[in-house]
């Protein structure tokens, strides 16, 4: 195995840089060329069909089946003109990845010939096997029927793969009985609920607002490693992370990788996947080195949230495919290397009206500041009320390694606002709202709204330890994991804000009915919410032990592991929240709870089995081989009469190897026994907890002793590529 490692190193060191040829030197020449966007719809659809799609996107009006036939014909004409032969419904099942089943346009005719056909029915609906995807008991093994249904709000696109082209139609995925089996369907429902609630509140200020969209910008962090070195690490291949390996002497401590010069091979890879992404209408804007060696980031311009999430899912798939052309592999695992910074997916969220106003951006007038305060404070209150639910939305076995690891936000949900905005809220909290008839000098109707500074990039510092931070005219949910589908946390965030805005409107309307002026009623409720949600606001160091203690006194949860974080999904409060807004039924929530628990357990099962296999088949044999060489060396020294001081160090190593190998073998055996006990548990939560508390306890024991062996075993004997080798790319 050590020979394989050195061959992989040799190949990695001699890789040429792959030349990338872009379609044009101007991105605008090819941006969106593979997307059936508005311009192409106008070209290939009738006026009526185009208006039908636009009404569906903007107003939520279902597309008539007659119009669907026309739209399908236009899609076929456009895509076949590009050389497309197959189409697929592209969806996001609860596996965490995307899924697709390809069908050709080809259909034989009765006269033995063939035609190219694509009907409205094929556009609108397909039938994949619902029991073969995670469903949490909603579908039995013998009950296969499920449906993918077209989502007109996310445009169809052409995916290039090798020499083939496929027309991809974004869809939702539901069971035969109507339950959601994907991430997109609940997100669309949550967005509809938020639109309705936010638009109703906007009517207090501007009657021309008839729609509110959530916008999202997703910063994507990732690692890149050489392909041969990747395949020489079975743990990377099977689990996405290195189960073994001590820290390199030099990793990120010199802080010289962040924003440094991008390695040539990685630069070529970036240029390649960015070109493919831009053709698919993914508006990538930024690329740079991240903090850890071998770690990088890309970020797009903000988009409507459903489209932004579709694009991020597409982007991760593209990065994986394109990296292979460059003999590289992309690691999206949240913590692929122990002791080295992990990766996240920062979700920058805001609210935009159909009139173009960002509701989380303060203005220059008291009225605009009152609008800002309304949505700003209600978001804070929503997070305060449902902090545990928001924590559950980012829970995974991968993210458990990253949260609170001194490079990511802690598991305690808190909100960072910055000094100036904290002072504004404190001032409002301590002020007295009066119902005056005469306006004061500031133009506010006796509301005592303090002056809110223009939110510029430099008027507040950023807090990298905060999981939910206000960063200008948006909130940044920093705790989302790099491999996650952002639809899950964004479904929760939009749902809880929608609920809070509905409660806010009810509270304000009650005061207005009692005779309060509207603006005074608004400020009174805002002031009340500021007081009630104050405990969620924190400006300090989220990594400190003091914060953990303070958070406990504030009544904030510190849920460190996924099985316990997921418990909130079946709480009565959660069920009421989602059922009231028609996002999830109780059955769907229980199903997701079980699916996420099973996913957690299965990933730990894979890690435990692989860990046992690696130490048994590779690490222990390599260690014993080296021990045998040391024993032969000691024997030789004794034959020469040179035993004593010269052989004492070898004897110490021989003894240490024996002790550590013995400890590892014992831990592997006990881990296997604990796995057997856990596997027979019928309850998904009990099994997940057993793996979390018992099986995982052996991981650290085995890893610790393997790391020690790596330090003492002859480098030429060690079978696995080391951190310093994996993280080097020229």
ZAMARGU-4260 file (C-alpha; in steps of 0.2 Angstrom, whole numbers, plus 5000, padded with zeros to 4 digits):
<rodrens>
0) 5000/5000/5000 | 5014/5012/5003 | 5020/5009/4985 | 5002/5015/4980 | 5004/5031/4990
5) 5021/5035/4982 | 5014/5032/4965 | 5000/5044/4969 | 5012/5057/4975 | 5022/5056/4960
10) 5007/5057/4948 | 5001/5073/4958 | 5018/5082/4957 | 5019/5079/4938 | 5001/5084/4933
15) 5000/5097/4919 | 4988/5111/4920 | 4973/5108/4909 | 4970/5121/4896 | 4953/5129/4897
20) 4945/5137/4882 | 4930/5149/4886 | 4916/5152/4873 | 4921/5171/4873 | 4932/5183/4882
25) 4915/5192/4887 | 4904/5182/4900 | 4889/5192/4893 | 4891/5183/4877 | 4887/5166/4884
30) 4879/5169/4900 | 4863/5159/4901 | 4865/5151/4884 | 4860/5134/4891 | 4844/5141/4900
35) 4826/5142/4893 | 4825/5160/4899 | 4813/5174/4896 | 4821/5179/4879 | 4821/5161/4873
40) 4803/5159/4879 | 4798/5174/4869 | 4806/5167/4853 | 4800/5149/4854 | 4783/5151/4863
45) 4767/5159/4857 | 4762/5175/4866 | 4748/5166/4876 | 4760/5152/4881 | 4773/5165/4887
50) 4760/5174/4897 | 4754/5158/4905 | 4772/5154/4911 | 4774/5172/4917 | 4758/5172/4927
55) 4763/5155/4935 | 4780/5163/4940 | 4774/5180/4946 | 4756/5176/4952 | 4757/5157/4956
60) 4743/5153/4943 | 4744/5135/4937 | 4748/5132/4919 | 4734/5126/4909 | 4736/5109/4901
65) 4733/5116/4884 | 4746/5129/4886 | 4758/5115/4893 | 4757/5107/4876 | 4763/5123/4867
70) 4776/5126/4880 | 4783/5108/4878 | 4783/5110/4859 | 4793/5126/4861 | 4805/5118/4874
75) 4808/5103/4861 | 4811/5115/4847 | 4824/5125/4856 | 4833/5110/4864 | 4833/5099/4849
80) 4840/5114/4839 | 4855/5113/4851 | 4857/5094/4849 | 4847/5088/4864 | 4841/5070/4862
85) 4834/5067/4880 | 4825/5076/4893 | 4823/5073/4912 | 4814/5079/4927 | 4827/5086/4938
90) 4823/5085/4957 | 4830/5085/4974 | 4825/5070/4985 | 4829/5068/5003 | 4845/5059/4999
95) 4854/5076/4999 | 4859/5075/4981 | 4849/5078/4965 | 4841/5065/4954 | 4836/5062/4936
100) 4829/5049/4925 | 4832/5052/4906 | 4819/5049/4892 | 4822/5051/4874 | 4811/5062/4862
105) 4812/5047/4851 | 4796/5037/4848 | 4793/5023/4835 | 4777/5025/4824 | 4765/5011/4818
110) 4773/5011/4800 | 4790/5006/4807 | 4798/5024/4807 | 4800/5036/4821 | 4796/5054/4827
115) 4803/5066/4840 | 4789/5069/4853 | 4788/5079/4869 | 4770/5081/4876 | 4763/5093/4888
120) 4760/5078/4900 | 4778/5073/4899 | 4783/5091/4903 | 4771/5093/4918 | 4773/5076/4926
125) 4783/5060/4927 | 4783/5045/4939 | 4799/5039/4947 | 4798/5026/4961 | 4794/5034/4977
130) 4798/5019/4988 | 4816/5019/4982 | 4820/5036/4989 | 4820/5041/5008 | 4802/5042/5013
135) 4801/5039/5032 | 4788/5026/5030 | 4776/5036/5019 | 4779/5023/5005 | 4780/5005/5008
140) 4792/4995/4998 | 4778/4987/4987 | 4770/5005/4985 | 4781/5012/4971 | 4771/5027/4964
145) 4777/5044/4966 | 4776/5060/4955 | 4788/5073/4949 | 4779/5089/4945 | 4785/5104/4934
150) 4791/5120/4944 | 4789/5134/4931 | 4797/5147/4942 | 4814/5138/4939 | 4818/5138/4921
155) 4823/5123/4911 | 4841/5121/4906 | 4852/5110/4895 | 4865/5100/4905 | 4881/5096/4895
160) 4889/5079/4900 | 4903/5072/4889 | 4896/5072/4871 | 4878/5071/4876 | 4865/5085/4880
165) 4850/5083/4891 | 4835/5095/4894 | 4833/5096/4912 | 4816/5102/4919 | 4816/5107/4938
170) 4802/5098/4947 | 4795/5094/4965 | 4794/5076/4970 | 4779/5070/4980 | 4771/5053/4985
175) 4756/5045/4977 | 4746/5052/4992 | 4753/5069/4991 | 4766/5071/5004 | 4782/5080/4999
180) 4797/5068/4997 | 4810/5082/4992 | 4817/5098/4998 | 4809/5110/4985 | 4790/5107/4988
185) 4791/5113/5006 | 4802/5127/5001 | 4790/5133/4988 | 4776/5132/5001 | 4786/5142/5014
190) 4790/5155/5001 | 4771/5157/4997 | 4767/5159/5016 | 4781/5172/5018 | 4775/5182/5002
195) 4757/5182/5009 | 4762/5188/5027 | 4776/5200/5021 | 4764/5208/5008 | 4751/5210/5021
200) 4763/5219/5033 | 4770/5230/5018 | 4752/5237/5016 | 4754/5247/5032 | 4767/5257/5022
205) 4765/5255/5004 | 4749/5250/4995 | 4758/5247/4979 | 4767/5232/4986 | 4759/5216/4980
210) 4772/5203/4981 | 4788/5200/4992 | 4801/5188/4987 | 4815/5181/4998 | 4832/5183/4990
215) 4847/5173/4993 | 4866/5173/4990 | 4875/5157/4994 | 4894/5157/4997 | 4901/5140/4994
220) 4917/5134/5002 | 4925/5118/4997 | 4942/5108/4997 | 4951/5102/4982 | 4963/5087/4982
225) 4972/5078/4968 | 4963/5063/4961 | 4977/5050/4963 | 4979/5055/4981 | 4960/5055/4984
230) 4959/5037/4978 | 4974/5032/4989 | 4963/5037/5004 | 4948/5024/5005 | 4941/5035/5019
235) 4940/5050/5008 | 4932/5040/4994 | 4919/5032/5005 | 4915/5045/5018 | 4921/5062/5011
240) 4933/5064/5026 | 4950/5057/5032 | 4946/5046/5047 | 4964/5046/5052 | 4979/5058/5051
245) 4987/5069/5063 | 4989/5088/5060 | 5003/5093/5048 | 5018/5102/5055 | 5012/5116/5043
250) 4994/5119/5039 | 4985/5135/5041 | 4995/5143/5056 | 5005/5155/5045 | 4988/5162/5038
255) 4997/5163/5021 | 4984/5154/5010 | 4969/5165/5013 | 4966/5176/4998 | 4983/5170/4992
260) 4988/5167/4974 | 4977/5153/4967 | 4987/5137/4962 | 4987/5135/4943 | 4978/5118/4942
265) 4965/5125/4954 | 4963/5141/4944 | 4960/5131/4928 | 4947/5121/4937 | 4939/5136/4943
270) 4938/5144/4926 | 4931/5128/4919 | 4917/5125/4931 | 4913/5144/4931 | 4911/5144/4912
275) 4899/5129/4913 | 4890/5137/4928 | 4888/5154/4919 | 4881/5145/4903 | 4868/5138/4915
280) 4863/5156/4921 | 4872/5154/4938 | 4878/5171/4942 | 4895/5167/4949 | 4904/5183/4954
285) 4918/5179/4966 | 4932/5166/4968 | 4946/5165/4981 | 4958/5155/4992 | 4950/5151/5009
290) 4959/5150/5026 | 4964/5132/5026 | 4977/5125/5013 | 4968/5117/4999 | 4952/5126/5003
295) 4943/5138/4991 | 4927/5148/4989 | 4915/5154/4976 | 4900/5165/4977 | 4886/5171/4966
300) 4876/5187/4965 | 4859/5186/4974 | 4844/5178/4966 | 4826/5174/4971 | 4828/5160/4984
305) 4821/5145/4975 | 4832/5149/4960 | 4847/5152/4971 | 4845/5135/4979 | 4843/5126/4962
310) 4858/5134/4956 | 4868/5130/4971 | 4863/5111/4969 | 4868/5112/4951 | 4884/5121/4955
315) 4890/5107/4967 | 4886/5094/4954 | 4896/5104/4941 | 4911/5106/4952 | 4911/5087/4955
320) 4910/5083/4936 | 4922/5096/4930 | 4935/5092/4943 | 4937/5075/4936 | 4943/5083/4919
325) 4957/5091/4929 | 4962/5075/4938 | 4956/5083/4954 | 4942/5079/4967 | 4931/5092/4976
330) 4927/5089/4994 | 4911/5096/5001 | 4912/5088/5017 | 4910/5100/5032 | 4926/5094/5040
335) 4937/5083/5029 | 4953/5085/5039 | 4954/5085/5058 | 4963/5101/5065 | 4960/5110/5049
340) 4946/5123/5046 | 4930/5115/5039 | 4919/5122/5026 | 4902/5130/5027 | 4889/5138/5015
345) 4885/5155/5021 | 4866/5159/5017 | 4864/5178/5014 | 4845/5181/5015 | 4834/5196/5013
350) 4817/5202/5007 | 4813/5211/4991 | 4796/5219/4986 | 4789/5219/4969 | 4793/5238/4969
355) 4812/5235/4971 | 4813/5239/4990 | 4825/5229/5001 | 4814/5228/5017 | 4830/5225/5027
360) 4838/5241/5022 | 4835/5257/5032 | 4831/5273/5023 | 4834/5291/5026 | 4816/5295/5032
365) 4807/5290/5048 | 4794/5280/5037 | 4808/5270/5028 | 4816/5267/5045 | 4800/5261/5052
370) 4798/5248/5038 | 4816/5242/5041 | 4813/5241/5060 | 4797/5231/5057 | 4805/5217/5046
375) 4822/5218/5056 | 4814/5216/5073 | 4801/5203/5067 | 4816/5192/5060 | 4825/5193/5076
380) 4809/5188/5086 | 4806/5174/5074 | 4823/5167/5077 | 4822/5169/5095 | 4805/5160/5096
385) 4811/5145/5085 | 4830/5144/5088 | 4830/5126/5091 | 4820/5123/5075 | 4833/5133/5065
390) 4847/5123/5074 | 4839/5107/5068 | 4838/5113/5050 | 4857/5113/5049 | 4860/5097/5059
395) 4870/5083/5051 | 4884/5071/5055 | 4896/5081/5044 | 4891/5098/5052 | 4893/5091/5070
400) 4911/5090/5067 | 4912/5109/5062 | 4900/5118/5073 | 4909/5127/5087 | 4926/5120/5081
405) 4934/5138/5082 | 4932/5141/5064 | 4913/5140/5062 | 4898/5147/5073 | 4894/5137/5088
410) 4879/5126/5090 | 4871/5140/5101 | 4859/5150/5090 | 4862/5169/5093 | 4861/5184/5082
415) 4874/5197/5079 | 4868/5215/5075 | 4884/5226/5077 | 4886/5240/5090 | 4876/5253/5081
420) 4860/5243/5078 | 4861/5236/5095 | 4861/5254/5102 | 4846/5258/5091 | 4836/5244/5098
425) 4842/5248/5116 | 4836/5266/5113 | 4819/5261/5107 | 4817/5248/5121 | 4820/5262/5134
430) 4810/5275/5125 | 4792/5279/5128 | 4780/5279/5113 | 4767/5293/5113 | 4752/5296/5102
435) 4755/5314/5098 | 4745/5324/5085 | 4759/5336/5081 | 4775/5329/5072 | 4791/5332/5080
440) 4806/5340/5072 | 4812/5323/5065 | 4796/5321/5055 | 4791/5305/5066 | 4774/5306/5074
445) 4781/5305/5092 | 4788/5288/5089 | 4805/5292/5096 | 4814/5282/5082 | 4832/5285/5084
450) 4842/5290/5069 | 4847/5274/5060 | 4864/5276/5051 | 4865/5271/5032 | 4871/5253/5033
455) 4888/5253/5024 | 4901/5240/5023 | 4911/5247/5036 | 4899/5254/5049 | 4899/5238/5059
460) 4911/5224/5061 | 4908/5206/5057 | 4907/5192/5069 | 4913/5175/5062 | 4907/5166/5078
465) 4889/5171/5075 | 4878/5158/5067 | 4865/5172/5062 | 4872/5189/5059 | 4865/5205/5051
470) 4878/5211/5038 | 4872/5227/5030 | 4855/5224/5022 | 4853/5206/5025 | 4855/5192/5037
475) 4869/5179/5035 | 4865/5162/5041 | 4883/5156/5043 | 4880/5139/5051 | 4874/5130/5036
480) 4885/5116/5031 | 4895/5116/5014 | 4887/5099/5008 | 4869/5104/5013 | 4854/5108/5003
485) 4850/5125/5008 | 4832/5122/5005 | 4830/5114/5022 | 4836/5129/5033 | 4828/5141/5021
490) 4811/5133/5022 | 4812/5134/5041 | 4818/5152/5041 | 4805/5158/5029 | 4791/5149/5038
495) 4796/5156/5055 | 4797/5174/5048 | 4780/5171/5040 | 4772/5165/5056 | 4780/5180/5066
500) 4774/5193/5053 | 4756/5186/5054 | 4757/5187/5073 | 4764/5205/5071 | 4749/5210/5060
505) 4737/5203/5072 | 4745/5212/5087 | 4746/5229/5078 | 4728/5227/5071 | 4722/5224/5089
510) 4729/5241/5095 | 4722/5250/5080 | 4705/5244/5084 | 4707/5251/5101 | 4710/5268/5094
515) 4729/5269/5093 | 4736/5277/5077 | 4744/5265/5065 | 4762/5271/5067 | 4761/5272/5086
520) 4754/5254/5086 | 4768/5248/5075 | 4781/5255/5087 | 4773/5249/5102 | 4773/5231/5096
525) 4791/5233/5089 | 4796/5239/5106 | 4788/5224/5115 | 4797/5212/5103 | 4813/5220/5106
530) 4811/5217/5124 | 4805/5199/5122 | 4819/5194/5110 | 4834/5203/5118 | 4842/5187/5125
535) 4845/5180/5107 | 4856/5195/5103 | 4875/5193/5107 | 4890/5203/5101 | 4904/5193/5109
540) 4915/5178/5106 | 4904/5163/5102 | 4919/5151/5104 | 4922/5156/5123 | 4917/5145/5138
545) 4910/5161/5146 | 4897/5162/5131 | 4891/5144/5134 | 4888/5148/5152 | 4880/5165/5148
550) 4869/5157/5135 | 4862/5144/5148 | 4857/5158/5160 | 4848/5167/5145 | 4838/5151/5142
555) 4847/5148/5125 | 4849/5130/5120 | 4866/5122/5116 | 4862/5106/5106 | 4878/5099/5101
560) 4873/5083/5092 | 4861/5079/5077 | 4850/5066/5085 | 4845/5078/5099 | 4844/5093/5088
565) 4831/5084/5077 | 4819/5080/5091 | 4811/5097/5089 | 4804/5092/5072 | 4790/5082/5081
570) 4787/5095/5094 | 4769/5101/5096 | 4775/5119/5093 | 4784/5114/5077 | 4769/5104/5070
575) 4757/5118/5073 | 4769/5130/5064 | 4770/5120/5049 | 4752/5114/5048 | 4745/5131/5050
580) 4755/5137/5035 | 4751/5121/5025 | 4770/5117/5023 | 4771/5101/5032 | 4758/5089/5039
585) 4762/5080/5056 | 4765/5064/5046 | 4778/5073/5034 | 4787/5080/5049 | 4788/5063/5058
590) 4794/5055/5041 | 4808/5068/5040 | 4813/5066/5058 | 4815/5047/5054 | 4824/5050/5037
595) 4837/5062/5045 | 4840/5051/5060 | 4843/5036/5048 | 4854/5046/5037 | 4864/5051/5052
600) 4866/5033/5058 | 4870/5026/5041 | 4884/5038/5039 | 4891/5033/5055 | 4889/5015/5051
605) 4900/5017/5035 | 4913/5027/5045 | 4914/5013/5059 | 4915/4999/5046 | 4928/5008/5036
610) 4938/5013/5051 | 4939/4994/5056 | 4943/4988/5039 | 4957/5001/5037 | 4966/4998/5053
615) 4964/4979/5051 | 4970/4978/5033 | 4982/4992/5031 | 4988/5001/5047 | 4991/4987/5058
620) 5000/4977/5045 | 5011/4992/5041 | 5015/4995/5059 | 5019/4977/5062 | 5031/4976/5047
625) 5040/4991/5054 | 5041/4983/5071 | 5048/4967/5063 | 5062/4977/5055 | 5066/4985/5072
630) 5066/4968/5080 | 5079/4962/5066 | 5089/4978/5069 | 5090/4975/5088 | 5095/4957/5085
635) 5109/4963/5074 | 5115/4975/5087 | 5115/4961/5100 | 5125/4950/5088 | 5138/4964/5086
640) 5138/4966/5105 | 5131/4984/5103 | 5115/4981/5113 | 5111/4993/5127 | 5110/5012/5124
645) 5110/5009/5105 | 5095/4997/5105 | 5085/5005/5119 | 5076/5018/5108 | 5071/5004/5096
650) 5065/4993/5110 | 5054/5008/5116 | 5047/5010/5099 | 5044/4991/5098 | 5035/4991/5114
655) 5025/5006/5110 | 5019/4998/5093 | 5014/4982/5102 | 5004/4992/5115 | 4995/5004/5102
660) 4991/4989/5090 | 4984/4980/5105 | 4973/4995/5110 | 4967/4998/5093 | 4962/4979/5090
665) 4953/4979/5106 | 4944/4996/5102 | 4939/4989/5085 | 4932/4973/5092 | 4922/4983/5105
670) 4916/4995/5092 | 4909/4981/5082 | 4900/4974/5097 | 4892/4991/5100 | 4887/4992/5082
675) 4879/4975/5083 | 4869/4981/5098 | 4864/4997/5090 | 4858/4989/5074 | 4845/4978/5082
680) 4836/4994/5090 | 4820/4996/5081 | 4818/5015/5085 | 4827/5026/5073 | 4831/5039/5087
685) 4837/5026/5099 | 4849/5019/5086 | 4855/5036/5081 | 4859/5040/5100 | 4867/5023/5102
690) 4879/5027/5088 | 4882/5045/5093 | 4886/5040/5112 | 4893/5023/5111 | 4900/5019/5094
695) 4907/5036/5091 | 4916/5035/5108 | 4928/5022/5100 | 4932/5033/5085 | 4942/5044/5095
700) 4952/5030/5104 | 4956/5022/5088 | 4960/5038/5079 | 4971/5044/5093 | 4982/5028/5093
705) 4983/5027/5074 | 4989/5045/5074 | 5003/5041/5086 | 5008/5026/5076 | 5009/5037/5060
710) 5022/5048/5070 | 5033/5033/5074 | 5031/5021/5059 | 5044/5023/5045 | 5037/5035/5033
715) 5041/5023/5018 | 5030/5010/5027 | 5015/5021/5030 | 5001/5016/5019 | 4989/5032/5018
720) 4993/5049/5010 | 4996/5061/5024 | 4988/5078/5027 | 5003/5088/5020 | 5002/5078/5004
725) 4984/5079/5002 | 4983/5097/5004 | 4997/5102/4992 | 4992/5106/4974 | 5004/5116/4963
</rodrens>
